Amino acid sequence: MLETGSTGFMLLATSLVMLMTPGLAFFYGGLATKRNILGIMIQSFVSMGWTTVLWIFFGYSLCFSGGAGGIIGNFDKAFLMGIGVDSMYTNGKIPEFVFIAYQMMFAIITPALITGAFANRVTFKSYMIFLTVWQIFVYYPFVHMIWGGGLLAEWGVLDFAGGIVVHATAGFAALASVFYVGARVDKNSTPNSIPLVAIGSGLLWFGWYGFNAGSEVAVDGITVTAFLNTDIAASFATITWLVIEWSRERKPKLVGLLTGGIAGLATITPCAGFVPVWAAPIIGTAAGLVCYFAVQLKNKMKWDDALDVWGVHGVGGFLGTILLGVFAYKNLNPAGADGLLAGNSSFFFKELIAVVGASVYAFLFTYLMLILINMITPVRVSEAHEKEGLDAALHGERAYDEGAL
């Protein structure tokens, strides 16, 4: 029977997750150089339009309808066929249309996360192909396998809100993109607007409450636990990153503090509704520590992941999935499992195998996909366009007057 409270909450959660994509655009746009702000922001905003088209045409159906082998769904719900105003989501508490909209917001932001890795270097035409193909062959299968009752779900793999499905796949796809596209010609990485980064970070943090708490798809004690775990982990990661960077560089950095918060949010995502509140500070502290040094490793290895997508989202999602295998307790969430601390080592290894497999697949497929896209249209912009800046060269617009540059 429809629950008006749960339905209203899920509409709010959907709106919050939608807000994360503009937040991401502001976050990345502020970190970008002055001549590349619009070029990276449009990559997030175009996903809001094009991903919605794909989702309605066949994306939702491939994720959440029955399919052969448990890897991908079928086309039974393509164009939302057979779904009406009276159709209910499987828990019987909310209309299916609400669930469709909620999951669509996840599909929108996931490929947009990747764009920070290849900032300033990729043609818009190749990105549109990337946006389409990556969702079909990476995002949709993992949604179906874990959230759509597919192969990994049947095996017992859990992912509350997207440690594997969103962050690990996007983060390791980002790393593959960096390896294929190569380093920037201009190594200047000075953010054009740290206040814009702060606004984007605030919107992401705010929206993440809908991202994680909404993944319970109801209003109950688990919803509240996920909400609180989200804030606690992000806060501990923020302070951990700040303290480490402050001690090493002798100055407290706002960008570092904000990045630490995002790392904590990514890391708690798979765990939020499956672990007790006392675990959230541990997970957040681990996120700040591990993701900070992942970014330092990236710098040492000279991987030109411009906006640290791999170190924050890839490593954060990977770490969070492993920690879910440690801290999960079934008595907290009957839909969950007992983890390593509760004496269930098999669940820990299932999570480990799943996140390793997803990360490797996302990396390899993305690299091969970019090779194929480059056969159709150049992936990388010309050196002249890169030096000019993608705002003017590709889009004919500028974020600032020429005198401000």
N, C-alpha and C positions, 0 to 999 in steps of 0.2 A: 504493500500500500504506500502511495506517495507520501513522503514526509516533507511538509512545507519548510520546516527548519533546515533540513539537510539540503533541500533544493535551493533555498535562498543562500545558504552558505557556499554551495558549489558554484553558484553564479558569481558570488563575490570572489571566490578563489580563482575562477576562470579569468575574471577581470584583473586580478592581481598578477597572474602569470602573464597575461597579455602585456601588462605594464613593464615587464622585465625586458622585452625586446627593445622598446625605446630606451630603457635604462642601459642596456648593453650598448646601444648606438652612442649614447652620451659618454659612457665609460670608455669605449674604444675611440670615439671621436676626440675626446680630451687628451688621450694618450698619443694620438697620431700627430705627425708634424703638420705645420700650418697649411701646407699645400695639398694635404691628403685627407682632410677632415670629412668632406662630403663623400669622397670616394669610399670610405669605410662605413660611413653612416648609411648610405644607400643600400649597402649589402645586407644590413639588418632589416631596414624598412621594406625592401623588395621581398624579403622572405615572408613578411606579414601578408602580402598580396598573393604571391605565387604559390607559397606552401598551402594557403587556404584553398586555392584552385585544385591543386593536386590532392589535397585531403578529401575534398568533397567528391572529386571524380572517382578516385580509387584508393587513396591512402588509408582512410578509415577502414575500408573493407579489407585491405590486405593486412591490416594490423589486428582487427577484431572480428573476423569471421573465420569459420572453420577452414582448414587447409590440409593439404597432403603433407605428411611427414612432420608436421609440427614446426616447420621452419618459416613459412609464410602463409598468409590467409588466402582467400579466394575473392572472386568479384561479386559475391552474392549481395553485398551491400553497396556496390558501386553506385555513385550518384545518390546515395542514401536510399536506395530502393527498399521498399518494405518497412521503412521506419516512418512512423507518424507521430502525431502529438500525444497519442496515448501509449506509445511504446516506452517501456521502462528498461532502465539499466538492470543488469543481472541481479543486483542486490535488492531490487524492488523498491528502493527509497527515492530515486530521482528519475526524471525523464531521460531517455537515451539521448535526446538532443543536447542536454546539458553535458553529458559525458563526452559526446562528440566534440563539443566546443572546447571543453577543458583539455582533452588530449590534443586537440589541434594546436593549442597554444604551446604545448611541449614540442610538437613537430616544428613549429615556427622558429623557436629560439635555438634548437639544437644545432642545425647547420650554421646558423649565424655565429655561434660561439667560435667556429673554426676560423672565421675571417680575420681575427686578430693576429693569427700566426703569419699570414702572407700579406699583411698590410703593405700598401704602396707598390705592389708588384704584379697584380693579376688583372687581366682584361675583364671588363664587365660581361662580355659575351661568354667567355669561358666560365666565368662564375655562375652564370645562369644555367649552363649545362651541368656544372658541378652540383649546384643546388638541387637539380632535378634527379640526377642519376644517383647521387649519394644517398638521398632519402629512400629511393626505391630499393637499393641493394644493400644498404647498411642499416639505416634507421628503422625502416618498416620491419625487416626480419627480426631484429632484436626486440622491438616492441611486441611483436607477435609471440616470439619464443618465451618471453618473460611475463609480460602483462596480458597477453592474449590467450593464455592457457596452452602455449605451445611446448616445444621440446624441453627447454630449460625449466619451465615452470613444473612440468610433469616430473622432472628429475629432482625437484626440490630447491632450485635456486630462487633466492629472494632478492628483490631490489625495490625498496619502498617507493622511491621517487625519482630514480634515475642515475645512480652511481655507475652502473654498467650501461644502461640504455642511452643515457644522455652524455655524461661527462667522460667516461673512459673512451667511448667510441669517438666523440668529438675531439678529445684531447690527443689521442693517438693518430687520428686522421690529420689533425693539425701538424703533428710532427712529420708525418709523411709528406705533407704539403711543403713544409720547410725544406726537407731534403730534396724534393723534386724541383721546386721553384728556384732555390738558391738564395744567396744573401742579397741584401739591398745594395745598390750602388752608393747611395748616400748613407753613411753609418750614423748620421745624426738621429738620435732617438729622444731628443728633448720634447716632453709633452707640450702641446700648444696651449692647453688650459687645464691646470690641475683643479680649479673649481668645477669645471665640467665633469672631470673624473669623479669628484666627490658627489655631485648630483646624480650621476649615473650609478655610482656605488650605492647610494641611498635608495634609489628606485629598485635596484636589484635586490637589496636586502629586504626591503618592504614587500616586494613581489614574491620573494622566496617563502614567505609565510603561506601564501596560497599554493606555491609549488609543492611544499612538503606536507603541511597540514591538510591540504585539499586532497592529497593522494590517498587518504583514508576513505574518501568518497562518502562521507557520512559525518555526523557530529556526535562524538562520543569521547570517552577518556583517552583513546588512542590519538584522536585528533589533537587534543590539548597537549598530550605528551610530545607529539611530533612538533608542534608549534614551539613549545618551550625548549626542546632539544635543539631546534634550529637556532634559536637566539643564543643559547648558552654556548654552543660549539663555535658559532661565528665570533662571539665576543672573546672567548679564550684564544682563538686563532689570531684575532686582531692584536691582542696584547702580546702574544708570543712572538709574532712577526716583528712587532714594534720593538720589543726588548732586544731581540737578536740583532736586528739592523742597527739599532741605537748603539749597542755595545761594540759592534764591528766598525761602524762608520762615524761614531761620535756625535751623530745628530739624529733626532727623531724625525722620520720622513712621513709625510701625509700619504703619499702614493703607496709606500710600503704598508702602512697601517690599513689602508683601504684594500690593497691586494690580499693581505692576510685575512681580512673578513670574508672576501669572496672564496678564498681557499677553504676556510672553515665551513662555509655554506655548501660548497661542492662536496666536501668530505662527509658531512653529516647526512647528505641527501639519501644515500641508500639505507641508512640506519634509522632515520628519524622516528618511525613508528614501531620499530622492533627492539629498541634498546632502552634500558632504564635511564632516568634523568641523571643518575650519578655517573653514567658513562660519558655523557656529553662533554664535560670538561676535559676528560682524557682524550677524547676524539678530537676536540678543538685544539688542544695543545699539540697533539701529534700532527694535526693538519698544518698549523703554523710552522712547526719545526721542519717537517719533511718537505713541504711545498717550498719553503724558503730555500732550502739547500738544493732542491730540484732545479730551481731557477738559477742558482749559482753554478750548478753543473752545466746547465744549458749555456751559460755565459762562458764557462771555461772551455767547453767543447766547440764554441763558436757556432752553435745552431741559431740561425737568425729567426727565431720565433719572436716576432716583433713585440707582441703584447702578452707573452708568457702564457699562452693557452695550454700548452702541454704541461708546464710546471704547476699550474693552478688547477685546471680542470681535469686533465688526463691523470696526473699523479694524485690529485685530490679524490677523484672518483675511484681510482684503483685502490688507494689506501682505505677509503671509506668502506669499500666492499669487503676488503680483508678484515677490517675491524668489526664489521657486521658479523662476520663468521666467528669473531671472538666474543662479542658482548651481547648477542641476541639471547632473549629469554622468552620462551613460549608462554609462560604464565602472564607475561605483560600483554601479548597479542596472540590470541589463539590461531590466527592465520600465519603466524611466524614459525620460528623453530628455536630450539636450544642451540647455543653456540659453544665454542670451545670451553669457556669458563663454566658452563653448565654440564660439561662432560660429553659434549657431542662433537667429536673431532671430524666426523664425516661431513657435517654441514660446513665446517670451516674449509675443508678441501674442495667441496663443491663450489663454494663461492670463489675460491682461489682459481680453480680451473676455469670457471665461467668468465671471470674478469680477464684472465690471461688470454683465453681464446678470443674474447670479444676485442681486446686491444690489438692482438696480432692481426686478426681478420680486418679490422678497420684500417690499420696501418697499410697492410699489403694491398687491399682493394683500392684504397685511396690513391696509392702510388701508381698502380696499374691504370686506374681510371684517368689520372692526369696525363699519362702517356698517350692514352687513346684520345682524350680531348684535344691534346696538342696536334694530333693528326688531322683534326677537323678545323680547329682554329687556334691561333697562338695563345698559350696560357699566360705567358709573361709579356708584360708591356715592353715596348722598345726602351732603350736606354735614354733616348731623348725625352720620351714621355715621362719616364720615371724622374728625370731631373727637373722637368717642368712642373711635375706634380699631377696626380690623377684628377684632381678637382677640375682643373682647366683643360687638361689634355683629353680626358675621356668624357667629361660631363659638361664642359663649357660653363662652369659656375665656380665661384670662389666663396669661401666662408667669410673672408675678410677682404676689405678694400686693399688694393695693391700696396698702398702706403703703409698698411699695418704689417706687411710681410717683411 
